[in-house]
Amino acid sequence: MRWMRAAGRALLVAAVVVAGYAGFGVRSDAGVASGARGPLTLVTAGDLTDYLSPLLDEWNEGHPGERVTLVELPDSADESRAQMISELRSGRNRFDVLNIDVAWTSEFAAAGWISPLERDRFPLDAFLRPVVDTATFDGRLYAVPYVTNAGLLYYRKDILDAEGEKPPRTWAELVRQARTIGPKHGLDGYAGQFLPYEGLTVNVTEAVHSAGGSILRDDGSQVAVDSDAARAGLRFLADGVRDGWISREALGYKEEESRQAFQDGRLLFLRNWPYVYADASAQGSKVAGRFGAVPLPGSDGPGTSVLGGSNLAVSSRSRHPASAADLISYLTSERVQRQVLTEGSLPPVRAALYEDPELIRAFPYLPTLRQSVLSAVPRPKSPRYDQVSLAVQAVAQDVMALRQTPEQAVARLARELGTISRRG
C-alpha cells in the first residue's frame, strides 16, 4: 500500500544529531529487563529514499554501544506484515523496534508481539490527539505514533475555476460536478483506491463514517455495520460505478495508479494521501500549479477520513528495550518530525508543526491536513483486523462490481464480522 511506502520513507527522515535522551522504561510482558541496553535492529517496509541510512548513521555515531541495524522488508504493506508476523511467531529476538501500520497495533498487541509502554515516558500531549488512539489497545499504550496520514480530496482547481465552481463539500456536489464537469473536459470524474486490498478497506471505512456510521464499535467488540449509514456509504460508491463518474478502470487502482491518473491529467477528483501533493506539484506533472486539496466530502457536509500512518513499537522479545525506547523518542522528537515533513513530505505527528508559519508557506496544504487528521477515525480496532479487512474488501468488491446491492452487502458483512468477532 502506497501510504505504507510513505511510512517506510518516514523512518527515514532527518539528519539530526541527538545528544542523548534520558532512559525511557519499557514494561515487557515477555519479562525483558526494562533497563537493558545495547545494539538494536529496526524493521520497516522498504526504505525507498536515501534518508534512512544517514539518519541511523547519525544515531550510531552518537550511540556506539546502541548501534541500529536496519532490516528492510518488501515495499508492499501486506508482504511486510506477513514477514514481520512470521518472524515474531518464531519466538526469535531478531527485531527490537518495529515500524508498523497503525491498523496493526491492536493485532500485534493482542498477540503479545509488542510490549506495552509507559505513557508518561513520551510527550503524547504534544501529538495530534487522534493519532495517539491508533497506538493504544485495551486501554494501554503499545506504540508511539511516528507518521500520520489522512485522506484528502484533490481536485482540478483550474477546471472548477473555469466553470465558476468551488470544490465540493458534500457527496451531492461531488457527484454533480463529477458527472457534468468531468466529461465536458474529457476527464474521469472521481477515483480512490478500489482494488481489493487494504486501500479499499480505507475507502469503504471513510464512506461509511462520512455517512454517519461505523463498521465496529470503538473498542472493536461489537459489529455496528448493519445501519442505514453503512448502506448509504456503499451506495455512494456503487452508484459512482453504475452512473459512470467512477470509471471501471478505477476498480483496479491502488495509491500509485490513482495518483498517476490524476497527475497525468485524467481525473477531476481524487481521494488519496498527502504525499500526492508533492508528487503532483513536481516538475513534469501535467497538473502542477493547477490543482488544490480539501477535506473529503460527506453525505451532508464535510466527510471523515481514516487515519493512516505508522507507529513505532518495541518487540516483546527485544533484548534491549530501554535502548529501543530511546530510539523511538529520537525518531518522534520535534526536530526529526520537522524533517519528516520537510525532507520526506510526510505528515508529522507533532501538533505544533501544523501551525508553524514557515512550514505552512512551504506546505500550504497543512491547515487542510490538520483539519482532516483531527476529524479522522482509526480503522476498526480488532485483534483479528486482518480478517476484518479481508471481509470488508470482499464485500466492497462485489458491491462496486455491481454483483450485490448495498443492502445485500451490508447484511452479508454484518454476518461475516459477527463470525470473526465470536472467534476472538
N, C-alpha and C positions, 0 to 999 in steps of 0.2 A: 504494500500500500504506500502511495507516494508520500503521505504525511509522515509515515514511519521512516521513510527515507530522510525526510526532513528531521525527524527526531534523531536519526543516526548522524545526520550532519551536525546536530547540535551537541554532540559530545565532543565536539569539535572545538569549539568556538572561542577561543580567545587566547592570545599570547600574553598572559599576565603572570608576574612572579608573585607567589604567595610567600609572605614572610613566615607564615606558620599560623596554625589555629590551635586553640585550646582543645583538649581531647573531648570528643563527643561520645558519650557512652551509648552502647547498643545492648539491649537486653535480648539475648538469643534463646529461643525455645530449645535449640539444639545443645545448649549448655556450654557454648563457647565463651571463654572469659572475656568480659567487657573491656578489659584493659589491654588485650592482646594487640601488639603492633608488629608490622613487618611488611614485606612485599605484597603487592595486590595484583589481581587480574580483573580487568574491566571488560565486560562482554556487551556488545552492542550490535545492532544491524550495521551493515556495511557503511563505512565512512566514505562517502563519495566526493569528498573535498580534501583539501590539503591542510585543514585547520587542526584536526585532532592530534596528529603526531607532534606538531610543535607545542601544542598545549600540554600534552603529557610530558614532553621533554622538559618544559619549564618546571612542572611539578617534580619530576625526577631529580632535576638539578638542586631543588630546594629540600628534597626529602630523600637523600641517598639510601637511607635504611628502609624506605617505604616505596620503593620504585614500583611503577604501574606498568604491567604488560597488557597490551590491548589484544583482545580477541574479536575479530570481525566475522559476523555471520552473514548470510545472504541478505541482499537488499530487500527482498520480499518479507513483509511482516509475518505472513503465515509460515514461511520456511524458518525464519529466525525463531519464532515461538516454538516450533516443533523441535529445533535443535537445542534450544535452551532447556525445554522440558525433558528431553532425552537425557541430557547431562545431569540435570537436577534429580531426576528419578534414580539415577545410577547410585546416588549417595556419595559420589566423589566430591572433593572440595576444590575443584579446579577454579570456580568463579568466586569472586568476592563482592564486586559491585555489578549489578545488572541494570542496564538501561531498558526499561520495559514500557510497552504501550500502556497508556493509562487504563485501558479496559482489562488488562491482565492482572492488575493489583489484587483484586478480590480472589481470583482463581489461585494465584501464587501464594497468597496469604493463607487461604483455606487449606491448601495442600501442605503447608508447613515449609515451603521452599525459601521463604524470606522471613527475616526477623522483625519483630515489632521494634519501633524506635521510640526514644523518649521525646515527647512533644516539645518540652522546654529546652531541648538542645538545639533547636532550629528556629530561625526567626519567621515562623509561619504567619505572624501578623503582617509581615511586610509583603506577603504574596497576595495576588488576586484571590479573593475569597473562594470562588467556585473551584479553583484548581486544587486546593487543599483537600476537598472532598474526594477527589479521584485517588488520593493516596491513602485513604482510610478503609478499613474493613472491620466490621463488628465492633465499632466504637474505638478502634486503636489505629495509630499511625504506623503504617507498614512501609512507607516510602516517602521520598521528598520530591515535590514537583520540580521538574527541570526545564521542560519546554511545554508551553501550552499551544493550543490551536482552537480556532472557532471558524465555522464556515461563514463565508461572505458571498454576497451576490455581486458578481462582476457584470457590468453592462456597458454597451457601446454608447458612451456619452455623446459622441459626435452625431450618431443617428437619432438618439432621443432628442437632442437639442434641435436638430433639423426638423423634427416633427413637432416641436413645441411641447415635448412631454418631459415629465420628471420620472426618475426611477421608481419602480413600483414599491408600495408599502404593504399591499395585500395580494393574495393569490388572484383575486378577480382582476386587478390591474395588470399583474404579470401575464395572465392568460390573454387578456385583450391585446396587450402590446405584442406578445409573442406570436399570436395568431394573425395579427394585421400588419404590424410594422416589419416583423421579420421577413415574411415572404416578399413584401414590397421592395426590400433591399437585397433580396436574394440570399437571406440568412436563415438558418435553422433557428427556432425560437428559443429553446431552453435545453440545457443539459446539466446533468450531475454525474455521479459515479454509479452506474446502473448495472455493471457486470456483476454476477453473483459472487461477491467476495466481501470483505469487511466494509468496503466503501458503500455497498448497497445497504448494509445494516445501518450505517450512519445516516444515509439519505432518508431511509424509511423512518428511523427514530426521530429525525428532525421534522418530517412531515407529520407524524403522529403528535409530537409535542406542540408543533406550530398550530395544530387544530385544537389544542387544549387537553390532549390525552397523554397516556404513558403506556409503556409495554409491561413493566413490572413495577410494583410498589417501590418506594425509595430504598427500602432495605433488601429488596430482591426476593422477599419471602412469599409474595403473592402475585398472581397474574392479574394484570389490570387492562389487558389489551382489548377485551370484549366491550367496546364502547362505541358510541356514535362518532367520537373524535377520531378514533383509530380508523374507522371505516371512511371518514372524510379524508384523512391523510392518504390512505391508499387510493381513494377515488381520484384525488388530485393528480397523482402520478399516472394512474391508468387512463384517465381522461386525456392527459397530455399525449400519450401514445395513440389513443384512439382518434383524437382530433388532429394529430399531426404536428402540434407545436413542440412535442418531443419526438425527434426522429428515431426511426428503428435503429439507425447506426449508433445512436447514443446508448442503446441497450448493451453495447459491448465496451463502453468507456470505463476506464479507471481514471485515477487522477491525471496521469500524464496525457492520455489520449484526449481527455476533455480539455485540459489546458492547451494542448496543441491546436485543437479545433478553434478555440477562442482566439488564440494568438495568431492563427492563420487567417482570421477574419471571417470565419464561417458561422459564428454564433452571435445572437443578440444578447443572450443571458447565459451565465454560467455560475453554478454553485461549486465553489472549490475553497481550498485553504489559502491563508495569506501569502504563502510562498509564490503564488501565481503573480502577485503584484510586481515583484522584482523581475520575474522572467518576462512578463508581458510588456514591461517598460524598457527592456533591454534593446540595444541596437540590433536591428534586423527583424524585430517584431512588427508585424503589419498593423498592430493596434497601439503601438507606443504613442502616448500622448492623446489617445482617442477613447479611453475607457475610464470608468470610475468603479468604485466599490461601495456598497451599502449593506446594512444588516439584511438577513434573509427576511422575506415577507412571510406572513402567516395568513390564516383564514380570514381574520377580521382586523389585522393590524400587523405590527412587527412580529416576526416569527421567532423561533427558538433554534439555536444551533446546538449541536452536540460538541462537547469538549473533546478535542484531540490532544495530541502531545505525548510526552513520555515522562515517566517517573524514575528516580534512581532508588534502588533498593539494595539492601545488604543480604547476601545469601546466608541462610541459616547454617550453612556448612563452612562459612568463612573462618579461617584461622586467625585473621587479624581484623576483627570488626571495628576496633577503635580507629585504626588507620582508614578503614573503608568509610566510616562516618566523616572523618576529616576530609577525605577526597570529595564526598558528596557536598560538604559545606563549601569547599573551594569552588566546585562546579556551579553552585547555586548562589555564590556571593554576588553582590551587586556589580562589581567590576566585570566579572565573567558574563553575567547576564546581559550587561550592556553590549558585550561583544557578540553574544548570541544573536542580537538584533543587527548590529552594525556590520558584522562580518559574515554571519550566516543567514541574514534576512529571515530569522525565525522569531516567533513571538515569545518573549521572555515571561517569566512568572512573577517578577518583581513589579509591584503595582506602580511605584514611583516613576518607573521608566516610561510609562504611558502618558505622563503629564510633563515630561521634560521638553521644553520648547525647542531645544536644539534637535532632539530626536524627531519631534513632530515635523519640523521643517524638512528633515531628510526623509521621513517616512510619513507622508500626510494621511495615510490610512489608519494611523494609530488610534485616534479617538473612536473611529468606527469599530476597530477591532476590540478595543476595550469595552465598548458597549455590547458587542456580541459575546465576548467572554463572560462578562458579568451577568448576562441573561441566559447563558448556556447551561446545559444539563449534561451529566455524565451518561454514558451508555448504561444499559441495565446492569446493575450490580448482581452478580451471581457467581458462586463457586464453580458453576458449570457454564460459564459465559460462552465458551466455545460452542457448546450445543445450542444455547440460546441464539447466538448469532447465526449459526447454520440454519436454524428453523426460520428465523426472520428472512434470511436470504432466499430460501427455497420458496416460501410463500410469496414474497415480493416479486420474485422472478415470474411466477405463474400469473400474478395479477398484471404485471406490466407487459407480459406476452399475451394478455387478454384471454388466458385459458381459464381463469377463475374470476368471479366478481369480487369486489371488495367485501361484500357480506359473507360470501363463502370463505374467503381467505382469512378474515378475522376469526370466524368460528373455528377454522382449522388451526390457526396459530394459537388460539386460546387452549385448544385441546393439547397440542404438542408441548406448549410451555408448561401446562399443568403436569404433564407426564414427566418432563425434565425436572420440575420443582420437587415432585414427590420422590424422585430418585435421590435428591440431596438429603 
